[in-house]
């Protein structure tokens, strides 16, 4: 079953936390130390699907 979250190109911090099954502060720490790349759109932070895939490939656990 494909959900809307699976097809979004740009993800919010909450989306990334849900996909990675981690807390929102964990995602924020990844953003703060620049291990996960993001950009600002208006007042929100967005992570591209490609940036998340790169992060996952560089940080296997």
N, C-alpha and C positions, 0 to 999 in steps of 0.2 A: 504494500500500500504506500503510495507516494503522498506525502503531506505538503502543505504550502511551504513549510520550513525547509523541506528537502530541495525545493526548486528556486528559492530566493537567491538572487545574485549578491545582494548586499545584506549583511546580517547585523543586528543590534547586539549589544553585550549580552542581553538576556537570551537571544537566539543562540549565540555561541555557547553560553553556559548550558543551555538545554541540550544542544547537540553533543557537547563534550562531557556531559553529566558531571559538571563541576559547579561550584558556587560562583556567583557574580563577582565577589572580591578576588577570586582566583583569576578570572578573566581580566579584571582590572589590573592585577599585578603583572600579568603577561604584557599588557599594553604599556604599563609604566616602565618596564625594563626593556621595551622595544623588541621582545622576542616574537610578539604578534603585532603585525602592522595594521594600522587603521587610519581612517581619515574622518574629519568632521563634516557633517552635512547639517547646515543650520545649527541647531543646538544639540544634535545627537552625534554619537560616535558610530561609525559603520565599519564593518570588516568585510572585505570582499571574500567571496567563496574561494578564490584562488589563494589569497593570503592565508586563509584558514587551512587549506590543503597543504600549502608550503610549510606552515607551522607544524602540522601533524607529521609530515614526512621528516622534518628536521628534529623533532622531539618525540621519538617513539617511547612508549612506556608500557 
